[in-house]
Amino acid sequence: MSKVTKTWKITQESMYNYSIVLTCEKKDLLLNSIISNNSLKDSLLNNNSINFTAKSVEGLNDFLLKQVNSKLTNIQCIELLKTITKQIKYLESINQVFYGLNIADIVVIDGVNYQIVSSNNLIEKEKNNITFYCPFNQCNFSSPELLELKKLPSSIDYRCSYYSLGGLLLFCHLKKELLVDKKIPSEIEIEYLLESIYDTNIYWFLKRCLVKDIQKRVLLLV
């Protein structure tokens, strides 16, 4: 795995004015994905940054620590999915995919707007596949397909990223982890992890993300 370097910074310019400054590769693609859903107030896009109006901006890690039991509620999970899935879908439309996710790369704006602000794990999609030619960054939330890679170069279905989002959501909502010690859970084990939220909209979203057949994975919240 390659070394991960922090490639973003949040700056508070004045009481209600903030900027996200990116130094990563593909920063233009990432900046466009952040403003694509029009969720930032008074946003202004510059060469390597976005200026916008907000009451608060903080990392997801810090935001979680302020919540009851360090968990997101069902409503907060829905807000996370609304914004992050829009960002993911925009990037997919221009053939870019996050193959994995890190909590440290997500910021929370005004408590409801969640944005991925690093392109360290962003890779080009060709049809339905992403291809790894060299060692890649380690992620907090990975997928069985990445764990099972034995050689380089190798190609896998881009929907491995949906499993990563499912892992992030499971951790934020229930403080449970999927790939403990790089062990891939069975469908029965996943069902056990989700039993406390059975038949909720978050439960069904996770079931669609974590299905074993990668071609059946979808991002759908109803």
Secondary structure, DSSP 8 states (H G I E B T S, - for coil): -B-----EEEEEEETTEEEEEE-STTHHHHHHHHHTT--SEEEEE-SSEEEEE-S-EEEHHHHHHTSGGG---HHHHHHHHHHHHHHHHHHHHTTEEESSB-GGGEEEETTTEEEE---TTEEEEETTEEEE-S--B--SB--HHHHT--SSSEEEETTHHHHHHHHHHHHHHH---SSGGG----HHHHHHHTGGGTTSHHHHHHHHHS-SSGGG------
